[in-house]
Amino acid sequence: MNIEKKVISDLTLCYWVTTLEIHGKRHFLVASEKEYACLLFDQDGNLVDKVWDRPGGTMTAVQVPGAVDGDFLATHRMYAPDWSKDASIVLAYPAEDGWKIKNLVHLPGVHRFDILRRNGVNFLIACTIKSRYEYEEDWRFPGKVFVGVLPKDLRDLPEDYELPMTVLMDDQLKNHGYSRDIHQGVQTSIVTTENGVFRITPPAEPGLAWTVEQYLDEPTSDALLLDLDGDGEKEMMTFSPFHGDTLKVFKLRDGRYEKVYEYEKKLPFIHAICAAQFNGKEIGIIGHRRGDRDLLALSYQDGAYRIELLDHDIGPANARAEVIEGKTVLVSANREINEVAYYTLTP
């Protein structure tokens, strides 16, 4: 693999990376987890706009389905598990005089969320890492999973609007990881906590019950379903335990996920996770924030899982990969060195 790196920003404590489609063109959105900016880049990594300077605290951002102008939801004031009493989910959308920010719901501790679209309805799922706290590293109050239905015209909501949310799951200690997975043609959520790995499926229509299935019962920080070995069935790549150091791969056999691989090297504070299409295959992208602080790729070659170093001593918090003009592009929020990097991967 050939790796070309370009540093595109020195954003302080950069944390979240996602993509937006704006008038049919791909963009990358990168935001800080502390009281710093949210920046918008074009598909080539050029800065095109600053969405906000403050308040920051962005652990997740997701485009509103069908929003051609790039409207998105994001967390604000979620600075850390123990600095999250004022956390909320906000709507951001462009206007003639700059980006407008409107509060959608106040949700202390909200860490990950997503918009799942099913049968024309936008369902919101939001996960709190803990319910409350009274001192640093206070884990006595486990997180929860909330669900709701988004109104159709978010821009028209009154300033004092609070989206109604219902608790779907509670008692979810260290509710940290989230990824989206298409399962049987439906957008679903993979949620990871100290209690294990869960798939959550929205109902066919509002008012019906959500479905919760448990895949693993071991403490898990993050999980991602992807087809590494190319057999047509997705493996599950996990990081464990919470903010842990162990990379594993599981395969579904006889209705149960069984471990088929564990990386022999420990990766302290493993955190960044995403899938990438590279050279006709799916690979996993991994980053950890302590120790060697590497950005890595996990692939399956010649009958074995293999790790390849992409970058060293950078401390990635999150990353996002896309195929752009036939090339695999990876944007990584290298939080520990305040660097947003744009990588082009070629065979």
C-alpha positions, 0 to 999 in steps of 0.5 A: 500500500502506498500512502500519501499524507497531506495535513489540512488543518491544525484544529485543536483537539480535533475529534469527530470526522464525517462526510456531508453531501452538499449539492451533490458534492462530497465534503468532510466535516471535522469538529473539536471535542472541546471549545474549538471550531467545526470546519468544512473541507471539500473532497480534496481536503481544501478548507471551504467554510467554518461552521462555528468557532464555539461552543464545540463539544462535538462527539458526533455529527450526522447529515439530515437525510435528503438535506441538499444544503448539508444540514446536519445534527451535532452534539454541543457541549459534550466535552467529556464524560464528566463535563457533559451536564449541558450537552445537547443535540443541535441542528446546523444549516447554512443561510445567507449570513452564515451557518445557523445553529438551533437546539433540538434536544438537551440530553446530558451525557449524549455521546453518539447518535444517529438518524435512521431512515426507514419507510420515509421516516427519520428516527433519532437514536441517541446514546448517553455515556453516563446518566449523571455524575458527581465527581470525576470518573464517577461511573455509578450512573450508567448511560441510556439509549434514547429514541424519537422521531424527527419532525420533517421541517427541522429549520421551522422548529421554534427556538424553545423546541425540545424533541420528545425522546423515549428511553429504549435501554437503560443501565448501559455502563460506559455506553461508548461505541456506535456504528450504523449497519444495513441489515436485511435492507434496513438501517440499524445501529450497533451499540457497544457498552460494558454490557456488550454489543447490541443491534438496535432496529427502528420500527417499520413505522412510528408507534411500533416497538424497536428491536434490540438484539445482543451479539456479545456479552463482553465489555466492548468499547467499539464495534464495526461490521464489515466483510474483511475476508470477502465471503459475503458475510460480515465479520465483527471488529471490536475494541475492548474493553472501554477505551481499551487496548485489544483488537478482535475479530469475530465471525458468525457461526451457528448463530453466535459470534466466535473470536477468530482473531486477536491482534497480539500487540496491545494498542493503548486507548484504541479509539478510531474505527471505520471501514474503507474500500481499498483495491476491491476489498473492505479493510478496517481502519484503527487508531489509538491515542496512547503508546505508539499512537498509530493509525493502522489498517486491518485486512485479510490476505492469503488466508490471514488477518494482517495489520499495516501501519498507515501513520505513527505517533499521531493519536487518532480519535476518529477517521472517515474513509471514502472512495473519491475519483477511484481512490481511497481517501481517509481523513483522520482527526489526529487529536493528540497532535491537533492535526487533521490529515488527509491520506490517499491510499493506493495499491 
